[in-house]
Structures are given as structure tokens and as C-alpha cells.
Amino acid sequence: MKKLSLLLLVILIFNSKITTAQTLVNAGFENWTNVILFSEPTGYVSSNYFSIILGTGGLPRANVSKSIGVKHAGTYAAKLESYAQNTGDSLGVPGLLITGSLDILNAAITPGFPYVGRPAELRGYYKYAQGMLPDSGTALVSLMKRNILTGQQEAVAVGFGVFSNKTAFSQFSVPLFYASSEMPDTAIIVFSTTATLSTDSAALTSAPVGTILYLDDLSFYGSVAAGLESIDALLQVSTYPNPSSDLVHISFVQKAAGAGQLTIRDLTGKLIYQQTIELTAGKNEIPVTTKDWESGLYLYQINTPEGIVNRSLSVIK
């Protein structure tokens, strides 16, 4: 478990109008970088570090690799596989890809890549086959913008997608839901072979072994105008203090009473907090205790009869 904790520290500390498809960094997975025991798709950090260091049943191997024969177009695709740590295991390390770069010497990852634009969705092609147990793959997209006053990254848009069994390459799309009319400066994309996106040790060793996800030809597509007033503005949403250390207040205005729900996730998509709320006409305020949370950025969603709000909050200890 000590090795796993160290590995987590290393890997996971981490108004132009668009009218046609926009290519992402290394969108076709044509470029790969050799890292001694394995290759990484350029512009991504993968779970290969988990597989190589944690594998003890026979020869450890990478679980994200360059696919030559199975591809949608071009020369290569990316192959992600849930891999057993020990011979005979039915659960193991999920295949993970995160856009960003890794600084091994300083044990830090810079997540995402520079991006300016307001696309409507992430598109791409995939094949998926679940392994020894029922499972589904996942994709998480976060468009972020740094607040020049606080220095914190704030969510401009988020999207979450699911991969099911496909025997041939099929197109997928992940719609993006905008939290504000800001223009993002960074895009973070996470892909996983398994349904649970999390950075804790249980999730990183409990993926059904044998699940395989192929990815190819990614792109941002469509456009969402920056000048449109967002649901956030209509509901007058505010978060304070932000960043917080032990307690944060989320407030907003409703025109009428009704039922709602607050959901908070971390950047990997892991559910951190969920609460059903009875809304009143006028100002509503929800206190959320964050004292036991890890430092970092969290995305929250308020589902109300007047619309869905996506915003972010930061926790600093």
C-alpha cells in the first residue's frame, strides 16, 4: 500500500467561433514518447506507472499501449486495458489516460493542455469490450479558466460520457454543459476503462480485469456562443468563501419553490457529496462542510426546476 500511495502522489497530483471540428492535442494518437519500460501517447499521462510498479504476478507490463492493427484511421490508436496485478486476479488496475504532462523528479502533473474555445461536445471513435465482470468505460471533460484574482482554476464547462460494448469502432459524443459565459484557457480530458473514476487506492485496484477500450480520432465539435446569458447568471449563483478550508456556502435565487439536488464531484468524476434540497421562492443557501476533503478543485451541479447550474469550488488546507 505504501508503493501505491507514492504512485498516487506522482501521477495524480494533477471569442473565436467554432463552426467545424477542432482537433485536440495528439487527437489521433499518432505520436508516442518512450519512457524506458513503456510508451506514452504524447500529451497524456497514463496508468502505465501503476501497472509497471504494482504488477507482481509474472512480468509487469503497461496497460496503455500503441494499437497498430486495431484503429479507426491513421497508423495508431490508443489501447487501454484493465490489468491484473497478480496472476489469477479478477480485479486490477484500470486503463487511464489524462491529458497533461508529468514531472517525475518533482512528483507533479500539470493537468490538461492550453485551449481557447467554447465547443458544444467532445467527439471521437471507440471500441469497448468488458472483461471478467460487467463494466463500462468513462470519459470526463473539463474546460477551465484561471481566475486572475484568486489564482484558482474555475470550471467553464463539464461533460461526462459512458462507453458500452462495441465490437467495431463507433463514434461517441460527450456534450458539454457550460457553467458561465467565460472563455476557457485549459482543457482536461480523462478516459478510463472502468465505470468508477477515482484516485483512491480501492478504485485503482478494483477494475474488472480484461476490459479493453480503444480510442481514436478525438475532436471538439460545434460551438456555444460566449455572449449568451447563462443559467448561473439567471439564478444569481454565488459560492463563498471560495477557496474554503472547512465550510462553503452555495447560494442562489429561485423564482418558485420546488425540489432540487446538489451534486459535487472531484476532477476525476468521483462523487464527493450529494444532497436533495427543498427550494423556496427567493434566496436559497446551502452550507457544505469541506473540512474532511482533500485540497483541490471540485465541480458542483445544482439541478433546479429552472435549470441546471455547473460551477466549481476550491478547497485549501
Residue pairs with C-beta under 8 A, 6 or more apart in sequence:
1 201
3 53
3 54
4 50
4 54
4 201
4 204
4 205
5 201
7 49
7 50
7 53
7 54
8 199
8 201
8 204
9 107
10 49
10 102
10 104
10 107
10 109
11 45
11 47
11 49
11 50
11 102
11 109
12 109
12 199
12 268
13 107
13 108
13 109
14 45
14 98
14 100
14 108
14 109
14 110
14 111
15 183
15 226
15 227
16 116
16 117
17 223
17 225
18 117
18 118
18 119
18 220
18 221
18 222
18 223
19 223
20 221
21 123
21 219
21 220
21 221
22 117
22 119
22 219
22 220
22 221
23 218
23 219
24 99
24 113
24 115
24 187
24 189
24 218
24 219
24 220
25 42
25 43
25 99
25 113
26 41
26 42
26 43
26 44
27 124
27 217
27 218
27 219
28 73
28 74
28 76
28 77
28 216
28 217
28 218
29 41
29 66
29 74
29 76
29 77
29 78
29 215
29 216
30 74
30 75
30 76
31 41
31 42
31 43
32 39
32 40
32 41
32 42
32 66
32 76
33 39
33 40
33 41
33 42
35 48
37 48
37 52
37 62
38 48
38 52
38 61
38 62
38 64
38 65
39 62
39 65
39 66
40 46
40 48
40 64
41 64
41 66
41 78
41 97
43 99
43 100
43 101
43 113
44 97
44 98
44 99
44 100
45 97
45 98
45 100
45 101
45 102
45 109
46 62
46 63
46 64
46 80
46 95
46 96
46 97
46 98
47 63
47 64
47 80
47 93
47 94
47 95
47 96
47 97
47 204
48 62
48 63
48 64
50 63
50 93
50 96
50 204
51 60
51 61
51 62
51 63
51 83
51 93
52 60
52 61
52 62
53 60
54 60
54 85
54 93
54 205
55 61
55 83
55 84
55 85
55 86
56 85
56 86
57 84
57 85
57 86
57 87
57 88
57 89
58 87
61 83
63 80
63 81
63 82
63 83
63 93
63 95
64 78
64 79
64 80
64 81
64 95
64 96
64 97
65 78
65 79
65 81
66 76
66 78
66 79
67 76
67 77
67 78
67 79
67 214
68 75
68 76
70 77
70 79
70 127
70 214
71 77
71 169
71 214
71 216
72 125
72 169
72 216
72 217
73 125
73 216
73 217
74 216
74 217
77 214
77 215
77 216
78 97
78 214
78 215
78 216
79 95
79 212
79 213
79 214
80 94
80 95
80 96
80 97
80 137
80 191
80 192
80 193
80 212
80 213
80 214
80 215
81 95
81 193
81 210
81 211
81 212
81 213
82 92
82 93
82 94
82 95
82 131
82 135
82 193
82 194
82 207
82 208
82 209
82 210
82 211
82 212
83 92
83 93
83 95
83 209
84 90
84 91
84 92
84 209
85 92
85 93
85 205
89 209
90 132
90 133
90 208
90 209
91 133
91 205
91 206
91 207
91 208
91 209
92 205
92 207
92 209
93 204
93 205
93 207
94 192
94 193
94 194
94 196
94 203
94 204
94 207
94 211
95 191
95 192
95 193
95 207
95 211
95 212
95 213
96 190
96 191
96 192
96 193
97 189
97 190
97 191
97 192
97 215
98 109
98 111
98 188
98 189
98 190
98 191
99 111
99 112
99 113
99 187
99 188
99 189
99 190
100 109
100 110
100 111
100 112
100 113
100 188
101 109
101 110
102 108
102 109
103 109
103 110
111 186
111 188
111 267
112 142
112 144
112 186
112 187
112 188
112 189
113 186
113 187
114 185
114 186
115 143
115 184
115 185
115 186
115 187
115 220
116 183
116 184
116 185
117 183
117 184
117 220
117 223
118 143
118 156
118 157
118 178
118 183
118 184
118 223
118 224
118 225
118 226
119 176
119 220
119 221
119 222
119 223
119 224
120 175
120 176
120 221
120 222
120 223
120 224
121 159
121 173
121 174
121 175
121 176
121 220
121 221
121 222
122 139
122 141
122 159
122 161
122 173
122 174
122 176
122 189
122 218
122 219
122 220
122 221
123 171
123 172
123 173
123 174
123 218
123 219
123 220
123 221
124 171
124 172
124 215
124 216
124 217
124 218
124 219
125 169
125 170
125 171
125 172
125 215
125 216
125 217
126 137
126 163
126 166
126 169
126 170
126 172
126 213
126 214
126 215
126 216
127 166
127 167
127 168
127 169
127 170
127 212
127 213
127 214
128 136
128 137
128 163
128 164
128 165
128 166
128 211
128 212
128 213
128 214
129 165
129 167
129 211
129 212
130 136
130 165
130 208
130 210
130 211
131 207
131 208
131 209
131 210
131 211
131 212
132 208
132 209
132 210
133 208
134 208
135 193
135 194
135 195
135 207
135 208
135 211
136 162
136 163
136 164
136 194
136 195
137 162
137 163
137 164
137 191
137 192
137 193
137 194
137 195
137 211
137 213
138 160
138 161
138 162
138 163
138 190
138 191
138 192
138 194
138 195
138 197
138 269
139 159
139 160
139 161
139 162
139 163
139 172
139 174
139 189
139 190
139 191
139 192
140 158
140 159
140 160
140 161
140 188
140 189
140 190
140 197
140 267
140 268
140 269
141 157
141 158
141 159
141 160
141 161
141 174
141 176
141 187
141 188
141 189
142 155
142 157
142 158
142 187
142 188
142 189
142 267
142 299
143 155
143 156
143 157
143 158
143 176
143 184
143 186
143 187
143 188
144 153
144 154
144 155
144 156
144 184
144 185
144 186
144 187
144 188
144 297
144 312
145 153
145 154
145 156
145 182
145 183
145 184
145 185
145 186
146 152
146 153
146 154
146 185
146 186
147 153
147 154
150 242
150 243
150 314
152 242
152 243
152 297
152 314
153 186
153 297
153 312
154 180
154 182
154 311
154 312
155 179
155 297
155 299
155 310
155 311
155 312
156 178
156 179
156 180
156 182
156 183
156 184
157 176
157 177
157 178
157 179
157 184
157 224
157 310
158 176
158 177
158 179
158 299
158 310
159 174
159 175
159 176
159 177
160 174
160 269
161 172
161 173
161 174
162 195
163 172
163 213
169 214
169 216
173 221
176 224
177 308
177 310
178 224
178 230
178 310
179 230
179 232
179 309
179 310
179 311
179 312
180 230
180 232
180 233
180 311
181 226
181 227
181 228
181 229
181 230
181 233
182 226
183 226
187 220
188 267
189 218
190 197
190 267
190 268
190 269
191 213
191 215
192 213
193 207
193 211
193 212
193 213
194 203
194 207
194 208
194 211
196 203
196 206
196 207
196 270
197 203
197 268
197 269
197 270
198 204
198 268
198 269
198 270
199 266
199 268
199 270
200 270
203 270
231 306
231 307
231 308
231 309
232 309
232 310
232 311
234 306
234 307
235 252
235 253
235 254
235 302
235 304
235 306
235 307
235 309
236 252
236 253
237 250
237 251
237 252
237 302
237 309
237 311
238 250
238 251
238 252
239 248
239 249
239 250
239 251
239 311
239 313
240 248
240 249
240 251
241 248
241 249
242 248
242 313
242 314
243 313
243 314
243 315
243 316
244 290
244 313
244 314
244 315
244 316
245 290
245 291
245 315
245 316
245 317
246 289
246 290
246 291
247 287
247 288
247 289
247 290
247 291
248 287
248 288
248 290
248 313
248 315
249 285
249 286
249 287
249 288
250 262
250 285
250 286
250 288
250 300
250 302
250 311
250 313
251 283
251 284
251 285
251 286
252 283
252 284
252 302
252 304
252 309
253 282
253 283
253 284
254 279
254 280
254 281
254 282
254 284
254 304
254 305
254 306
255 281
255 306
256 281
256 305
256 306
257 278
257 279
257 280
257 281
258 279
258 304
258 305
259 276
259 277
259 278
259 279
259 305
260 276
260 277
260 278
260 279
260 302
260 303
260 304
260 305
261 274
261 275
261 276
261 277
261 302
261 303
262 273
262 274
262 275
262 277
262 286
262 288
262 300
262 301
262 302
262 303
263 271
263 273
263 274
263 300
263 301
263 303
264 271
264 272
264 273
264 274
264 288
264 298
264 299
264 300
264 301
264 313
265 271
265 272
265 298
265 299
265 300
266 272
266 294
266 296
266 297
266 298
266 299
267 296
267 297
267 298
267 299
272 293
272 298
273 288
275 286
275 288
277 284
277 286
279 304
279 305
290 313
290 315
293 315
294 315
294 317
295 315
295 316
295 317
296 314
296 315
297 312
297 313
297 314
298 312
298 313
298 314
298 315
299 310
299 311
299 312
300 310
300 311
300 312
300 313
301 308
301 309
301 310
301 311
302 308
302 309
302 311
